[in-house]
Amino acid sequence: MKQKGFTLIELLVVMSIIILLLSILLPCLIVAKDRAFELFAMQVEVDKEGKVLLEVRESSNIASYESIYMIEINPPKNSHVFIKKPHHPRMKLIKRDDEYYIKWRPKMGDIGIHVITMVFEGQETSEQEITIYVYNKKLLEAKREEISGTD
């Protein structure tokens, strides 16, 4: 008598192969998604005083790639760069095309002032303090008026 269908063992083997392939591909897809979001990220430079102004929006009003900021860091030549602890856990230092950036997606709970210290290790070790102001739209407009009024 011939069997019809698959045995339980055959089904389990096929399912385990599919799970193995997914476990290999999923991390690669997540990295590709993050890099694609970086293309849409708003690039921000640190001003002369070491200040950066960022705007955070309600999470219900934004797309998944919005509100990601790439804060450009200008280290000395031939130096190793890292963020001195403590810093926000979601801030990541990344290097793209020989440029260093702090990648961060602030949320509504991050409104306020965040001071971070960048350390540059090379022939000489130096530090740069960066003050990141995170505001909602209304507070950011008021802060920009305050800054332009002091100039």
C-alpha positions in Angstrom: 0.0 0.0 0.0 1.3 3.4 -1.0 1.4 6.3 1.5 -0.4 9.5 0.7 1.0 12.8 2.0 4.0 13.4 4.1 5.1 11.8 7.3 5.6 13.9 10.5 9.4 13.5 10.3 9.4 14.9 6.8 7.4 17.9 7.8 9.6 18.6 10.8 12.7 18.4 8.6 11.3 20.9 6.1 10.2 23.2 8.9 13.6 23.1 10.5 15.3 24.0 7.2 13.0 27.0 6.8 13.6 28.2 10.3 17.4 27.8 9.8 17.2 29.9 6.6 15.1 32.6 8.3 17.5 32.7 11.2 20.4 33.4 8.8 18.5 36.0 6.7 16.7 37.9 9.4 19.7 39.7 10.9 20.9 40.7 7.5 17.5 42.2 6.6 17.4 44.1 9.9 20.8 45.6 9.2 19.7 46.5 5.6 16.6 48.2 7.0 18.6 50.3 9.5 21.0 51.4 6.8 18.1 52.4 4.5 16.7 54.5 7.4 20.1 56.2 7.7 19.7 57.5 4.2 16.6 59.3 5.2 18.1 60.5 8.5 18.4 64.2 9.1 22.0 65.2 9.2 22.9 67.8 11.8 26.2 69.5 12.5 27.5 70.6 15.9 27.8 74.4 16.1 30.8 76.3 17.3 29.7 76.2 20.9 29.1 72.5 20.8 25.3 72.7 20.6 22.8 70.7 18.6 19.1 71.4 18.4 16.8 68.4 17.6 13.0 68.2 17.3 11.1 65.3 18.5 7.5 64.5 17.3 4.7 62.4 18.6 5.3 58.8 17.6 1.7 58.5 16.2 2.4 61.4 13.7 5.7 60.1 12.2 6.8 57.4 9.7 9.2 54.8 10.9 12.2 56.5 9.3 11.5 60.0 10.5 13.1 61.6 13.5 16.4 59.7 13.1 19.2 62.1 13.5 22.8 61.8 12.3 24.9 64.2 14.4 28.2 64.8 12.5 31.4 64.6 14.5 34.6 66.1 13.3 37.5 64.3 15.0 41.2 65.0 14.4 42.9 63.0 11.8 44.1 59.4 12.6 42.2 59.2 15.9 40.0 56.6 17.5 36.6 58.0 18.4 34.2 56.9 21.1 31.4 58.3 23.3 32.4 58.6 26.9 29.9 57.0 29.3 27.3 57.9 30.6 25.3 58.6 27.5 21.9 57.8 26.3 21.6 54.0 25.6 20.0 54.5 22.1 22.9 56.7 20.9 25.2 54.9 18.6 28.5 56.0 17.1 28.7 55.0 13.5 31.2 55.5 10.7 30.0 56.1 7.1 32.3 57.1 4.3 35.2 58.0 6.6 32.9 60.3 8.6 31.7 59.8 12.2 28.1 60.3 13.3 26.1 59.8 16.4 22.9 58.1 15.3 20.0 58.7 17.6 16.2 58.7 17.4 14.9 60.7 20.4 11.5 60.0 21.8 9.0 62.3 23.7 10.5 61.1 27.0 13.9 62.4 25.9 12.9 66.1 25.8 15.5 68.1 27.6 19.2 68.7 27.6 21.7 65.8 27.0 25.4 66.5 27.5 27.8 63.9 25.9 31.5 63.8 25.8 33.3 62.6 22.7 36.8 61.2 23.2 39.4 61.4 20.4 42.5 59.1 21.0 45.4 59.5 18.7 48.9 61.0 19.2 47.1 63.1 21.8 43.9 62.4 23.6 41.3 65.1 23.5 37.7 65.5 24.4 34.8 67.5 23.0 31.6 68.2 25.0 28.4 68.3 22.9 25.1 69.6 24.3 22.1 68.2 22.6 18.8 70.1 23.1 15.8 67.9 22.4 12.5 69.8 22.1 9.1 69.5 20.6 8.1 71.9 17.9 6.8 74.7 20.1 9.8 74.6 22.5 12.3 74.4 19.6 10.8 77.5 17.9 11.1 79.4 21.2 14.7 78.2 21.7 15.7 79.3 18.2 14.1 82.7 18.8 16.1 83.0 22.0 19.3 82.1 20.3 18.7 84.5 17.3 17.8 87.2 19.8 21.2 86.9 21.6 23.2 87.2 18.4 
